[in-house]
Amino acid sequence: MADTNDLGRQEKKRLLRGRILPDLTLKDVEELDEAAQSHRRYLWFRRGAILVIAVLVFLGIRSIGSNFTFHKISVSWEKEDVGSSDASYEVFNNQVLKMTREGVAAISAGGEILWNYGYKMTSPQARVNGKYGAVADIQSETAVIFGPEGVTGTVTTNLPILNFAVSSHGVVALELDEPDVNYIYFYDKNGAELDIRIKTKLAGDGFPMDLSLSPSGTGLMTSVVYMDQGSMQNRVVFYNFDVGKSDSNRIVGYFTYGETMFPEVKYLTDHAAVAFGDAQVDFYSLRNESNPKLVTSIPFETEIYSVFTGEDRVGVIAEKDGGRELHVYDGAGHAVYTTEITFDYTSVEFSGENVLMYNGSDCQILSGSGGVRFEGSMDGAVSKIVMTGSRDALMFSGTTCKKIRFR
């Protein structure tokens, strides 16, 4: 039996021949039909080719813009009394946080003071996470919590603060010190103490060397040192205050490392974390919050000089053949790039995908693929550079804030 689609096509051809083109043969009509189909295929191919070319051009322009090498800078504007010679700076909620012993302030991309808050601290340190942050006076008893509009709460403890962490919702964990005992207390963004407390002893569970809160604030990661048969041991411990309720201590997983020390730990996202050891870097997955997994362990046979983290990126600078080499990984521990470091830096950090290295008034900027975007003098001691575009940045130097453009 003939296919109904074929019969339909034949009927259409007959009507075309009899009513519109009566002088054409059936063969002529078939050739016209084939030509029409060929033309339609050509049009689809051309549209697809144009789309592919447009995407490639966009990616090429983006790549050129992010990897182009600059040789000098120009100053768009300069504002006095915005920075401070004794300040430290953090990128915070699309703003810049300035912290000194006398107070904390938020600065806009236009160099305006959005809010400020005064205090007196001897050894202030700042932590930021998304839209919230905190400043704590280390070895003292005071901390302040702030959000997009300013300070939201203050905390006064009855024990010295050793370390602290903050979540993107303003939850703060304070590690407090008492002889032979350490406590971790938790506070909401208004400074009210939460009904969560962790107590550790060196002879038992051990003392936290470092701690980090997940952005959501439900997860806590610690690197703990403890004694075992007279030997100092280390483990990385994960707590969860949501899915970990089945355990009285809220522990959902831990990883034992023996005498290998991991002095720094960090949540990169709610589902990814990293621990920095003496000679290795370990990456963890928390896709299943109740069962953390070690996904990648990267050993280093040489000395690690610097470690730093950004938005789902991790940087490690290690010794290589008498020089130094930068290794950049994503949040799962996959290598993004490796490049030789010849710049003699004193501090290094991420700004977006860029790597910024400072040394007094000199600066080197690497692109997201490791190419040198800029290297040279910044005309004054640099405290902080914050990239605000592919070639624009804010630079804090002494008491001034400058909007600069790389050229």
C-alpha positions, 0 to 999 in steps of 0.5 A: 500500500502506498505511503499516505505522505507520498500520495499527499506529495503527488497530489500537491504536485498534480495540483501545482501542474494543473492549476499553476504551471500547466505547461510543466511536466511532472519531472519539472515539478519534482526538480522545482520541489528539490530546488526549493528544499535545497534553497531552504537547507542553504538558508538554514546553513547560512543562519547557523554559520552566521550564529557560529561566527557571531559566537566566535567573534564574541568569545574572541573579543572577550578573550582579547579584552581579558588577556590584552597586555597593558603598559601604563595607567591613566587616572580618571579621578582621585579622592583624598581622605577615602583611604587610610595608610594603616587600613586593610581592604576587602571586596564586599557586596560590590563595594570595598570594605576599609578596616582600621583600628578605629573603625570600618567603612564601606566605599562605593565604586565611585569612591564615596563613603556609603557608611562607617562605624567607629570602634577601638580595637587593638588587633582587628581582623575582617572576614567577608562572605557575600553580603555580610561580614564581621570585624573581630578584635583578636585576643580581645572580646569584641566583634561587630557584624555588618551588612549592605546598609552598615553594622547590624549587630555587636558582640561582647564575649567573656573570653578572648577571641582566637578566630572567627568566620562569617556566612553570607547571611550574617551568621558569625562563629567565634572561637573563644579561648579558655585554658585547656578548653576552646569553644565555638559560639554562634551569633546571628546578624544582630549579635544575638547568641544562637543555641549552638556551641562546640567545646573542644579539648586538646587532650580530647577532640582537639583545638581548631587551628582554623574554621570556615562557615558555609555561605548558607551558615549551616555548615562549619569546617574546622582543621583540628589538632589533637594529641594521640599517644604523645604525637600531634595529629590533625583532622579536618572536620565537617559539621552541619546544623541542619542535616547533622541533627542525628549526631549530638555534636552535629558532625557529618564527616571528618578526614584524618591526616596523622602528623600532616598539618592543615593550618587553613580551611575554606568553604568556596561554595555551599557545596565545595571546600578546600584544605591547605596542608603543609605539602598538599591541597585537598578538595571536598564535595558537599553535594550531599551535605550529610556525607562530605567526600574528598574528591581530589588531593594534590601533593606538592613535593616542594615548598608552598609559599602562598595560598589564596582563594577567590570566587570558586578558584584556588591559587597555590604558589610553590617552589619550582626549579629554584623559582616559583610557579602559580597553580590555579584550580577550580572548586573541584580541584581541576587545573585551570592553568599553571604559569611561572612567577617571576614577580617578587610579590609581598601579597597576592590575591584574586580579583575576579578571575585576575590574579593581583600581586603587589610589592610596594608601588609595583604591581603585576596582574595576570589574566584568567588564563595566566597571561601577564596583563600588566606589570609596572609601577603604580605611582605610590605604595599600593594598599589595594587594587579592585578590578571594576572592569576589563581595564578599569580599577580602584586603587587605594594608596595612602589616604587616596582612592583613585579610579585608574584605567590600564592602557 
